[in-house]
Amino acid sequence: MRQYQLKETKEVKSIVCNRCGREIPVVNGYPREGVFSADYEWGYFSEKDGEKHSFDLCESCYDEMIGGFKIPVNVRDDTGDQDSEG
């Protein structure tokens, strides 16, 4: 005898860059280019205590954002190269 379980799943249908508004292509629930996604819940000692902020950036907008940092982001190359900055 076969028994079945009904499963509900969410699949990403579309992703839109919050900065420039460009739609990032999605195929079978997976983005087809680089997307930076942030989810942050603000805590104590913040004016946003209890708020959760979420956004997505296309790779170009991410590059522009970090280009303005006084201290560069730490970049780790997972292809086997050593850590670098910038």
N, CA, C and O atoms as a GROMACS GRO file, in nm:
protein
  344
    1MET      N    1   0.084  -0.118   0.000
    1MET     CA    2   0.000   0.000   0.000
    1MET      C    3   0.089   0.125   0.000
    1MET      O    4   0.190   0.130   0.071
    2ARG      N    5   0.053   0.223  -0.078
    2ARG     CA    6   0.128   0.348  -0.086
    2ARG      C    7   0.061   0.454   0.000
    2ARG      O    8  -0.062   0.468   0.002
    3GLN      N    9   0.145   0.527   0.069
    3GLN     CA   10   0.096   0.640   0.146
    3GLN      C   11   0.163   0.765   0.093
    3GLN      O   12   0.282   0.764   0.061
    4TYR      N   13   0.088   0.871   0.084
    4TYR     CA   14   0.139   0.996   0.027
    4TYR      C   15   0.129   1.109   0.127
    4TYR      O   16   0.040   1.112   0.212
    5GLN      N   17   0.222   1.202   0.114
    5GLN     CA   18   0.221   1.320   0.196
    5GLN      C   19   0.212   1.441   0.104
    5GLN      O   20   0.290   1.453   0.010
    6LEU      N   21   0.118   1.529   0.131
    6LEU     CA   22   0.103   1.651   0.053
    6LEU      C   23   0.208   1.751   0.100
    6LEU      O   24   0.215   1.782   0.219
    7LYS      N   25   0.289   1.802   0.008
    7LYS     CA   26   0.393   1.898   0.042
    7LYS      C   27   0.366   2.030  -0.029
    7LYS      O   28   0.333   2.034  -0.148
    8GLU      N   29   0.381   2.136   0.048
    8GLU     CA   30   0.373   2.270  -0.011
    8GLU      C   31   0.514   2.326  -0.014
    8GLU      O   32   0.584   2.324   0.087
    9THR      N   33   0.554   2.375  -0.127
    9THR     CA   34   0.687   2.434  -0.139
    9THR      C   35   0.676   2.572  -0.201
    9THR      O   36   0.588   2.599  -0.283
   10LYS      N   37   0.768   2.657  -0.160
   10LYS     CA   38   0.777   2.790  -0.220
   10LYS      C   39   0.892   2.787  -0.319
   10LYS      O   40   0.998   2.731  -0.291
   11GLU      N   41   0.870   2.846  -0.434
   11GLU     CA   42   0.974   2.856  -0.534
   11GLU      C   43   0.983   3.002  -0.576
   11GLU      O   44   0.882   3.067  -0.600
   12VAL      N   45   1.105   3.052  -0.586
   12VAL     CA   46   1.125   3.191  -0.628
   12VAL      C   47   1.075   3.206  -0.770
   12VAL      O   48   1.116   3.133  -0.860
   13LYS      N   49   0.987   3.302  -0.789
   13LYS     CA   50   0.929   3.327  -0.921
   13LYS      C   51   1.002   3.440  -0.992
   13LYS      O   52   1.025   3.435  -1.113
   14SER      N   53   1.039   3.543  -0.915
   14SER     CA   54   1.113   3.655  -0.973
   14SER      C   55   1.191   3.726  -0.864
   14SER      O   56   1.156   3.721  -0.746
   15ILE      N   57   1.298   3.792  -0.906
   15ILE     CA   58   1.380   3.874  -0.816
   15ILE      C   59   1.401   4.007  -0.885
   15ILE      O   60   1.436   4.013  -1.002
   16VAL      N   61   1.378   4.115  -0.811
   16VAL     CA   62   1.396   4.249  -0.865
   16VAL      C   63   1.495   4.322  -0.776
   16VAL      O   64   1.482   4.322  -0.654
   17CYS      N   65   1.594   4.384  -0.837
   17CYS     CA   66   1.693   4.460  -0.763
   17CYS      C   67   1.625   4.579  -0.695
   17CYS      O   68   1.558   4.659  -0.761
   18ASN      N   69   1.641   4.590  -0.564
   18ASN     CA   70   1.578   4.699  -0.490
   18ASN      C   71   1.635   4.836  -0.526
   18ASN      O   72   1.567   4.937  -0.507
   19ARG      N   73   1.756   4.841  -0.577
   19ARG     CA   74   1.819   4.970  -0.607
   19ARG      C   75   1.782   5.021  -0.746
   19ARG      O   76   1.736   5.134  -0.760
   20CYS      N   77   1.803   4.938  -0.849
   20CYS     CA   78   1.782   4.986  -0.986
   20CYS      C   79   1.650   4.938  -1.047
   20CYS      O   80   1.605   4.992  -1.149
   21GLY      N   81   1.586   4.838  -0.986
   21GLY     CA   82   1.457   4.790  -1.035
   21GLY      C   83   1.466   4.687  -1.146
   21GLY      O   84   1.364   4.644  -1.199
   22ARG      N   85   1.588   4.647  -1.182
   22ARG     CA   86   1.605   4.548  -1.289
   22ARG      C   87   1.565   4.410  -1.241
   22ARG      O   88   1.596   4.372  -1.128
   23GLU      N   89   1.497   4.336  -1.326
   23GLU     CA   90   1.458   4.199  -1.293
   23GLU      C   91   1.574   4.104  -1.323
   23GLU      O   92   1.631   4.107  -1.432
   24ILE      N   93   1.607   4.022  -1.225
   24ILE     CA   94   1.713   3.922  -1.240
   24ILE      C   95   1.647   3.794  -1.292
   24ILE      O   96   1.548   3.749  -1.235
   25PRO      N   97   1.700   3.736  -1.399
   25PRO     CA   98   1.638   3.616  -1.455
   25PRO      C   99   1.638   3.500  -1.354
   25PRO      O  100   1.737   3.476  -1.285
   26VAL      N  101   1.524   3.429  -1.345
   26VAL     CA  102   1.508   3.314  -1.256
   26VAL      C  103   1.458   3.197  -1.340
   26VAL      O  104   1.361   3.210  -1.415
   27VAL      N  105   1.526   3.081  -1.328
   27VAL     CA  106   1.485   2.959  -1.398
   27VAL      C  107   1.473   2.847  -1.295
   27VAL      O  108   1.567   2.820  -1.221
   28ASN      N  109   1.358   2.784  -1.291
   28ASN     CA  110   1.331   2.675  -1.196
   28ASN      C  111   1.360   2.715  -1.052
   28ASN      O  112   1.408   2.634  -0.974
   29GLY      N  113   1.330   2.840  -1.018
   29GLY     CA  114   1.346   2.886  -0.881
   29GLY      C  115   1.484   2.935  -0.844
   29GLY      O  116   1.507   2.973  -0.729
   30TYR      N  117   1.579   2.934  -0.938
   30TYR     CA  118   1.716   2.975  -0.910
   30TYR      C  119   1.756   3.093  -0.997
   30TYR      O  120   1.731   3.093  -1.118
   31PRO      N  121   1.819   3.196  -0.936
   31PRO     CA  122   1.864   3.311  -1.015
   31PRO      C  123   1.974   3.269  -1.112
   31PRO      O  124   2.057   3.184  -1.081
   32ARG      N  125   1.974   3.330  -1.230
   32ARG     CA  126   2.071   3.296  -1.334
   32ARG      C  127   2.186   3.395  -1.341
   32ARG      O  128   2.262   3.395  -1.438
   33GLU      N  129   2.200   3.479  -1.240
   33GLU     CA  130   2.315   3.568  -1.227
   33GLU      C  131   2.329   3.604  -1.080
   33GLU      O  132   2.242   3.575  -0.998
   34GLY      N  133   2.441   3.667  -1.047
   34GLY     CA  134   2.469   3.699  -0.908
   34GLY      C  135   2.368   3.794  -0.846
   34GLY      O  136   2.330   3.894  -0.907
   35VAL      N  137   2.324   3.762  -0.724
   35VAL     CA  138   2.230   3.845  -0.649
   35VAL      C  139   2.279   3.852  -0.505
   35VAL      O  140   2.308   3.748  -0.444
   36PHE      N  141   2.289   3.972  -0.450
   36PHE     CA  142   2.321   3.988  -0.309
   36PHE      C  143   2.190   4.005  -0.234
   36PHE      O  144   2.114   4.098  -0.260
   37SER      N  145   2.163   3.914  -0.140
   37SER     CA  146   2.040   3.920  -0.061
   37SER      C  147   2.075   3.949   0.084
   37SER      O  148   2.166   3.888   0.140
   38ALA      N  149   2.004   4.042   0.143
   38ALA     CA  150   2.026   4.076   0.283
   38ALA      C  151   1.896   4.062   0.360
   38ALA      O  152   1.790   4.106   0.313
   39ASP      N  153   1.904   4.001   0.476
   39ASP     CA  154   1.794   3.992   0.572
   39ASP      C  155   1.853   4.029   0.707
   39ASP      O  156   1.943   3.961   0.756
   40TYR      N  157   1.803   4.134   0.766
   40TYR     CA  158   1.859   4.178   0.893
   40TYR      C  159   1.749   4.221   0.988
   40TYR      O  160   1.662   4.300   0.953
   41GLU      N  161   1.754   4.168   1.108
   41GLU     CA  162   1.660   4.208   1.211
   41GLU      C  163   1.732   4.300   1.308
   41GLU      O  164   1.828   4.260   1.374
   42TRP      N  165   1.684   4.425   1.316
   42TRP     CA  166   1.745   4.524   1.403
   42TRP      C  167   1.715   4.490   1.547
   42TRP      O  168   1.608   4.439   1.579
   43GLY      N  169   1.811   4.517   1.635
   43GLY     CA  170   1.795   4.483   1.775
   43GLY      C  171   1.800   4.604   1.866
   43GLY      O  172   1.780   4.718   1.824
   44TYR      N  173   1.829   4.574   1.992
   44TYR     CA  174   1.838   4.679   2.094
   44TYR      C  175   1.939   4.785   2.053
   44TYR      O  176   2.029   4.760   1.972
   45PHE      N  177   1.924   4.901   2.109
   45PHE     CA  178   2.013   5.015   2.088
   45PHE      C  179   2.006   5.068   1.944
   45PHE      O  180   2.099   5.134   1.897
   46SER      N  181   1.899   5.038   1.876
   46SER     CA  182   1.878   5.087   1.740
   46SER      C  183   1.743   5.157   1.736
   46SER      O  184   1.653   5.126   1.814
   47GLU      N  185   1.731   5.252   1.646
   47GLU     CA  186   1.602   5.320   1.629
   47GLU      C  187   1.503   5.232   1.553
   47GLU      O  188   1.387   5.269   1.538
   48LYS      N  189   1.548   5.117   1.506
   48LYS     CA  190   1.464   5.026   1.428
   48LYS      C  191   1.440   4.896   1.504
   48LYS      O  192   1.409   4.794   1.442
   49ASP      N  193   1.453   4.898   1.635
   49ASP     CA  194   1.441   4.778   1.719
   49ASP      C  195   1.317   4.697   1.681
   49ASP      O  196   1.205   4.749   1.682
   50GLY      N  197   1.338   4.569   1.648
   50GLY     CA  198   1.227   4.480   1.614
   50GLY      C  199   1.190   4.479   1.467
   50GLY      O  200   1.111   4.394   1.425
   51GLU      N  201   1.245   4.570   1.388
   51GLU     CA  202   1.215   4.570   1.245
   51GLU      C  203   1.307   4.473   1.172
   51GLU      O  204   1.424   4.459   1.208
   52LYS      N  205   1.253   4.405   1.070
   52LYS     CA  206   1.334   4.318   0.986
   52LYS      C  207   1.339   4.379   0.847
   52LYS      O  208   1.236   4.404   0.785
   53HIS      N  209   1.460   4.403   0.799
   53HIS     CA  210   1.479   4.462   0.666
   53HIS      C  211   1.535   4.355   0.572
   53HIS      O  212   1.627   4.282   0.608
   54SER      N  213   1.479   4.347   0.452
   54SER     CA  214   1.523   4.251   0.351
   54SER      C  215   1.532   4.322   0.217
   54SER      O  216   1.446   4.403   0.183
   55PHE      N  217   1.638   4.290   0.142
   55PHE     CA  218   1.649   4.346   0.007
   55PHE      C  219   1.741   4.261  -0.078
   55PHE      O  220   1.819   4.181  -0.026
   56ASP      N  221   1.730   4.278  -0.209
   56ASP     CA  222   1.814   4.211  -0.307
   56ASP      C  223   1.880   4.316  -0.396
   56ASP      O  224   1.818   4.416  -0.431
   57LEU      N  225   2.007   4.291  -0.431
   57LEU     CA  226   2.078   4.380  -0.521
   57LEU      C  227   2.138   4.298  -0.635
   57LEU      O  228   2.191   4.189  -0.612
   58CYS      N  229   2.128   4.351  -0.757
   58CYS     CA  230   2.199   4.288  -0.868
   58CYS      C  231   2.348   4.310  -0.847
   58CYS      O  232   2.388   4.390  -0.763
   59GLU      N  233   2.430   4.239  -0.921
   59GLU     CA  234   2.575   4.246  -0.899
   59GLU      C  235   2.630   4.386  -0.926
   59GLU      O  236   2.720   4.432  -0.855
   60SER      N  237   2.577   4.455  -1.026
   60SER     CA  238   2.624   4.591  -1.057
   60SER      C  239   2.596   4.688  -0.942
   60SER      O  240   2.682   4.767  -0.904
   61CYS      N  241   2.476   4.681  -0.888
   61CYS     CA  242   2.440   4.770  -0.777
   61CYS      C  243   2.520   4.736  -0.651
   61CYS      O  244   2.557   4.826  -0.575
   62TYR      N  245   2.546   4.608  -0.628
   62TYR     CA  246   2.629   4.567  -0.516
   62TYR      C  247   2.770   4.625  -0.531
   62TYR      O  248   2.826   4.680  -0.436
   63ASP      N  249   2.827   4.613  -0.652
   63ASP     CA  250   2.960   4.666  -0.677
   63ASP      C  251   2.966   4.817  -0.653
   63ASP      O  252   3.063   4.868  -0.597
   64GLU      N  253   2.863   4.889  -0.696
   64GLU     CA  254   2.858   5.033  -0.674
   64GLU      C  255   2.849   5.065  -0.525
   64GLU      O  256   2.914   5.158  -0.478
   65MET      N  257   2.768   4.987  -0.451
   65MET     CA  258   2.751   5.012  -0.309
   65MET      C  259   2.883   4.992  -0.234
   65MET      O  260   2.924   5.079  -0.157
   66ILE      N  261   2.950   4.880  -0.257
   66ILE     CA  262   3.073   4.853  -0.182
   66ILE      C  263   3.189   4.940  -0.231
   66ILE      O  264   3.288   4.958  -0.160
   67GLY      N  265   3.177   4.993  -0.353
   67GLY     CA  266   3.280   5.083  -0.405
   67GLY      C  267   3.292   5.210  -0.323
   67GLY      O  268   3.396   5.276  -0.326
   68GLY      N  269   3.187   5.246  -0.250
   68GLY     CA  270   3.188   5.366  -0.168
   68GLY      C  271   3.232   5.341  -0.024
   68GLY      O  272   3.235   5.435   0.055
   69PHE      N  273   3.266   5.219   0.011
   69PHE     CA  274   3.309   5.188   0.147
   69PHE      C  275   3.448   5.244   0.174
   69PHE      O  276   3.536   5.234   0.088
   70LYS      N  277   3.469   5.303   0.290
   70LYS     CA  278   3.602   5.350   0.330
   70LYS      C  279   3.692   5.231   0.360
   70LYS      O  280   3.812   5.236   0.332
   71ILE      N  281   3.637   5.126   0.416
   71ILE     CA  282   3.711   5.003   0.444
   71ILE      C  283   3.656   4.896   0.351
   71ILE      O  284   3.538   4.864   0.358
   72PRO      N  285   3.740   4.842   0.264
   72PRO     CA  286   3.689   4.745   0.166
   72PRO      C  287   3.637   4.617   0.232
   72PRO      O  288   3.680   4.580   0.342
   73VAL      N  289   3.546   4.550   0.164
   73VAL     CA  290   3.494   4.424   0.213
   73VAL      C  291   3.604   4.318   0.209
   73VAL      O  292   3.696   4.326   0.127
   74ASN      N  293   3.595   4.221   0.296
   74ASN     CA  294   3.686   4.107   0.292
   74ASN      C  295   3.632   4.011   0.187
   74ASN      O  296   3.514   3.975   0.190
   75VAL      N  297   3.717   3.968   0.097
   75VAL     CA  298   3.677   3.877  -0.010
   75VAL      C  299   3.754   3.748   0.008
   75VAL      O  300   3.876   3.748   0.014
   76ARG      N  301   3.682   3.637   0.016
   76ARG     CA  302   3.746   3.506   0.024
   76ARG      C  303   3.720   3.433  -0.106
   76ARG      O  304   3.606   3.419  -0.149
   77ASP      N  305   3.825   3.388  -0.168
   77ASP     CA  306   3.815   3.316  -0.294
   77ASP      C  307   3.804   3.167  -0.265
   77ASP      O  308   3.902   3.104  -0.224
   78ASP      N  309   3.687   3.109  -0.285
   78ASP     CA  310   3.665   2.967  -0.255
   78ASP      C  311   3.713   2.875  -0.365
   78ASP      O  312   3.686   2.755  -0.362
   79THR      N  313   3.786   2.930  -0.464
   79THR     CA  314   3.841   2.844  -0.569
   79THR      C  315   3.978   2.791  -0.532
   79THR      O  316   4.041   2.719  -0.609
   80GLY      N  317   4.026   2.827  -0.412
   80GLY     CA  318   4.154   2.777  -0.366
   80GLY      C  319   4.259   2.885  -0.346
   80GLY      O  320   4.363   2.859  -0.286
   81ASP      N  321   4.233   3.007  -0.396
   81ASP     CA  322   4.326   3.117  -0.374
   81ASP      C  323   4.314   3.167  -0.231
   81ASP      O  324   4.218   3.134  -0.162
   82GLN      N  325   4.410   3.248  -0.187
   82GLN     CA  326   4.408   3.301  -0.051
   82GLN      C  327   4.315   3.421  -0.041
   82GLN      O  328   4.274   3.479  -0.141
   83ASP      N  329   4.283   3.458   0.086
   83ASP     CA  330   4.197   3.574   0.112
   83ASP      C  331   4.260   3.700   0.056
   83ASP      O  332   4.382   3.713   0.048
   84SER      N  333   4.173   3.794   0.017
   84SER     CA  334   4.220   3.923  -0.032
   84SER      C  335   4.118   4.029   0.007
   84SER      O  336   4.009   3.996   0.052
   85GLU      N  337   4.154   4.153  -0.009
   85GLU     CA  338   4.063   4.263   0.017
   85GLU      C  339   4.031   4.332  -0.114
   85GLU      O  340   4.114   4.339  -0.205
   86GLY      N  341   3.904   4.386  -0.120
   86GLY     CA  342   3.870   4.469  -0.233
   86GLY      C  343   3.797   4.397  -0.335
   86GLY      O  344   3.761   4.455  -0.437
   0.00000   0.00000   0.00000
